[in-house]
Amino acid sequence: MGDSTWWTLAIAAVTGGTAVLSSWVTGRGSARAARLQAEIGARSQRAERLRESRRTAYLDLIEQAHRMGELLWEISATLRMPGSEDRTAALDELRDREVAEYAKIRRCARVVELEGPSSAAAAALALQKTTRPFYAALTDDLPGDTEVRDTFNAAYRPFWAALEDFVDAARKAHQTD
């Protein structure tokens, strides 16, 4: 009977040890799985925050470009007016507004440059640069000078083309996020 007790104790010890070892391996695997799941969740949240912040930056730039476009049309209409003190005063006021709007579009382009990716950033900076000919034409304005008006109006096509290029780059970047 002594041998049987010893075998029973040995089997119980092996069974107990196996249970403890099994529990330890399972616990370790569960901890690893939980850690992995937490890392995946954190990465997913970071990616979603980046996607939303890029989307906001893209929309802000597009909105500012449209505001700038509306101001430029207003300037165009004023340039068509005959030379007068009223026209000069209106152009002075519009020039000040253009400088303020340029500051906003520049800030929006810089935010896109910060948010990335590089293709959207390059398109945003190209869009910003297309506003320079408008300002240059307006500062060169001489009362009644049709050449200035033509130069100003010729700047629209590159401006709108650059906006379209930016929208395309932003769309592609947004779809790959």
KOLMITI-446595 format. One record per residue (C-alpha): residue number from 1; x, y, z. Coordinates in steps of 0.5 Angstrom, whole numbers, plus 500, padded with zeros to 3 digits. Example, Ala and Ser with C-alpha at 12.3 -4.5 7.8 and 13.67 -1.06 7.14 Angstrom:
! KOLMITI-446595
ATOM / i / x / y / z
ATOM / 1 / 525 / 491 / 516 $
ATOM / 2 / 527 / 498 / 514 $
***
This chain:
! KOLMITI-446595
ATOM / i / x / y / z
ATOM / 1 / 500 / 500 / 500 $
ATOM / 2 / 506 / 505 / 501 $
ATOM / 3 / 508 / 504 / 494 $
ATOM / 4 / 501 / 506 / 492 $
ATOM / 5 / 501 / 512 / 496 $
ATOM / 6 / 507 / 515 / 494 $
ATOM / 7 / 505 / 514 / 486 $
ATOM / 8 / 498 / 517 / 488 $
ATOM / 9 / 502 / 523 / 491 $
ATOM / 10 / 507 / 523 / 485 $
ATOM / 11 / 501 / 523 / 480 $
ATOM / 12 / 498 / 529 / 484 $
ATOM / 13 / 504 / 533 / 485 $
ATOM / 14 / 505 / 532 / 477 $
ATOM / 15 / 498 / 534 / 476 $
ATOM / 16 / 498 / 540 / 480 $
ATOM / 17 / 505 / 542 / 477 $
ATOM / 18 / 502 / 542 / 470 $
ATOM / 19 / 496 / 546 / 472 $
ATOM / 20 / 500 / 551 / 475 $
ATOM / 21 / 505 / 551 / 469 $
ATOM / 22 / 499 / 551 / 465 $
ATOM / 23 / 496 / 557 / 469 $
ATOM / 24 / 502 / 561 / 468 $
ATOM / 25 / 503 / 560 / 461 $
ATOM / 26 / 496 / 562 / 460 $
ATOM / 27 / 496 / 568 / 464 $
ATOM / 28 / 503 / 570 / 460 $
ATOM / 29 / 499 / 569 / 454 $
ATOM / 30 / 493 / 573 / 456 $
ATOM / 31 / 498 / 579 / 458 $
ATOM / 32 / 501 / 579 / 452 $
ATOM / 33 / 495 / 579 / 448 $
ATOM / 34 / 492 / 584 / 452 $
ATOM / 35 / 498 / 588 / 451 $
ATOM / 36 / 498 / 587 / 444 $
ATOM / 37 / 491 / 589 / 443 $
ATOM / 38 / 492 / 596 / 447 $
ATOM / 39 / 498 / 597 / 443 $
ATOM / 40 / 494 / 596 / 436 $
ATOM / 41 / 488 / 600 / 440 $
ATOM / 42 / 493 / 606 / 441 $
ATOM / 43 / 496 / 606 / 434 $
ATOM / 44 / 489 / 606 / 431 $
ATOM / 45 / 487 / 612 / 435 $
ATOM / 46 / 493 / 616 / 433 $
ATOM / 47 / 492 / 614 / 426 $
ATOM / 48 / 485 / 617 / 427 $
ATOM / 49 / 487 / 623 / 430 $
ATOM / 50 / 492 / 624 / 425 $
ATOM / 51 / 487 / 623 / 419 $
ATOM / 52 / 482 / 628 / 423 $
ATOM / 53 / 487 / 633 / 424 $
ATOM / 54 / 490 / 633 / 416 $
ATOM / 55 / 482 / 633 / 414 $
ATOM / 56 / 481 / 639 / 418 $
ATOM / 57 / 488 / 643 / 415 $
ATOM / 58 / 486 / 641 / 408 $
ATOM / 59 / 479 / 644 / 409 $
ATOM / 60 / 481 / 650 / 412 $
ATOM / 61 / 486 / 651 / 407 $
ATOM / 62 / 481 / 650 / 401 $
ATOM / 63 / 476 / 655 / 405 $
ATOM / 64 / 481 / 660 / 405 $
ATOM / 65 / 483 / 659 / 398 $
ATOM / 66 / 475 / 660 / 396 $
ATOM / 67 / 475 / 667 / 401 $
ATOM / 68 / 481 / 669 / 397 $
ATOM / 69 / 478 / 668 / 391 $
ATOM / 70 / 472 / 672 / 393 $
ATOM / 71 / 476 / 678 / 395 $
ATOM / 72 / 480 / 677 / 388 $
ATOM / 73 / 474 / 678 / 384 $
ATOM / 74 / 472 / 684 / 388 $
ATOM / 75 / 478 / 687 / 387 $
ATOM / 76 / 478 / 685 / 379 $
ATOM / 77 / 471 / 689 / 379 $
ATOM / 78 / 474 / 695 / 382 $
ATOM / 79 / 480 / 695 / 377 $
ATOM / 80 / 475 / 695 / 372 $
ATOM / 81 / 472 / 702 / 375 $
ATOM / 82 / 474 / 708 / 371 $
ATOM / 83 / 480 / 712 / 375 $
ATOM / 84 / 478 / 716 / 381 $
ATOM / 85 / 479 / 718 / 388 $
ATOM / 86 / 473 / 713 / 390 $
ATOM / 87 / 477 / 707 / 386 $
ATOM / 88 / 483 / 709 / 389 $
ATOM / 89 / 480 / 709 / 396 $
ATOM / 90 / 477 / 702 / 395 $
ATOM / 91 / 483 / 699 / 392 $
ATOM / 92 / 487 / 701 / 398 $
ATOM / 93 / 482 / 698 / 402 $
ATOM / 94 / 482 / 692 / 398 $
ATOM / 95 / 489 / 691 / 398 $
ATOM / 96 / 489 / 691 / 406 $
ATOM / 97 / 484 / 686 / 406 $
ATOM / 98 / 488 / 682 / 401 $
ATOM / 99 / 494 / 682 / 405 $
ATOM / 100 / 490 / 680 / 411 $
ATOM / 101 / 487 / 674 / 407 $
ATOM / 102 / 494 / 672 / 405 $
ATOM / 103 / 497 / 672 / 412 $
ATOM / 104 / 491 / 667 / 413 $
ATOM / 105 / 492 / 663 / 407 $
ATOM / 106 / 500 / 662 / 409 $
ATOM / 107 / 498 / 660 / 416 $
ATOM / 108 / 493 / 655 / 413 $
ATOM / 109 / 499 / 652 / 408 $
ATOM / 110 / 504 / 652 / 414 $
ATOM / 111 / 499 / 648 / 418 $
ATOM / 112 / 498 / 643 / 412 $
ATOM / 113 / 506 / 643 / 411 $
ATOM / 114 / 506 / 641 / 418 $
ATOM / 115 / 501 / 635 / 418 $
ATOM / 116 / 503 / 632 / 411 $
ATOM / 117 / 504 / 628 / 408 $
ATOM / 118 / 509 / 632 / 403 $
ATOM / 119 / 505 / 631 / 397 $
ATOM / 120 / 499 / 635 / 400 $
ATOM / 121 / 505 / 640 / 403 $
ATOM / 122 / 508 / 641 / 397 $
ATOM / 123 / 501 / 643 / 393 $
ATOM / 124 / 499 / 647 / 399 $
ATOM / 125 / 505 / 651 / 398 $
ATOM / 126 / 504 / 652 / 391 $
ATOM / 127 / 497 / 654 / 392 $
ATOM / 128 / 500 / 660 / 397 $
ATOM / 129 / 505 / 662 / 392 $
ATOM / 130 / 500 / 663 / 386 $
ATOM / 131 / 497 / 669 / 390 $
ATOM / 132 / 503 / 673 / 389 $
ATOM / 133 / 502 / 675 / 382 $
ATOM / 134 / 495 / 678 / 385 $
ATOM / 135 / 499 / 682 / 390 $
ATOM / 136 / 504 / 684 / 385 $
ATOM / 137 / 499 / 687 / 380 $
ATOM / 138 / 495 / 691 / 385 $
ATOM / 139 / 501 / 694 / 388 $
ATOM / 140 / 503 / 696 / 381 $
ATOM / 141 / 497 / 699 / 379 $
ATOM / 142 / 496 / 706 / 376 $
ATOM / 143 / 489 / 709 / 375 $
ATOM / 144 / 486 / 707 / 369 $
ATOM / 145 / 492 / 702 / 367 $
ATOM / 146 / 489 / 696 / 363 $
ATOM / 147 / 495 / 692 / 363 $
ATOM / 148 / 495 / 692 / 370 $
ATOM / 149 / 488 / 689 / 370 $
ATOM / 150 / 490 / 684 / 365 $
ATOM / 151 / 496 / 682 / 369 $
ATOM / 152 / 491 / 681 / 375 $
ATOM / 153 / 486 / 677 / 371 $
ATOM / 154 / 491 / 673 / 368 $
ATOM / 155 / 493 / 670 / 375 $
ATOM / 156 / 486 / 667 / 376 $
ATOM / 157 / 488 / 661 / 372 $
ATOM / 158 / 494 / 659 / 376 $
ATOM / 159 / 491 / 660 / 382 $
ATOM / 160 / 485 / 656 / 381 $
ATOM / 161 / 489 / 650 / 378 $
ATOM / 162 / 493 / 650 / 384 $
ATOM / 163 / 487 / 649 / 388 $
ATOM / 164 / 485 / 643 / 384 $
ATOM / 165 / 492 / 640 / 385 $
ATOM / 166 / 492 / 641 / 392 $
ATOM / 167 / 485 / 638 / 393 $
ATOM / 168 / 487 / 632 / 389 $
ATOM / 169 / 493 / 631 / 393 $
ATOM / 170 / 489 / 632 / 399 $
ATOM / 171 / 484 / 627 / 397 $
ATOM / 172 / 490 / 622 / 395 $
ATOM / 173 / 493 / 623 / 402 $
ATOM / 174 / 486 / 622 / 406 $
ATOM / 175 / 485 / 616 / 402 $
ATOM / 176 / 491 / 613 / 404 $
ATOM / 177 / 491 / 615 / 411 $
***
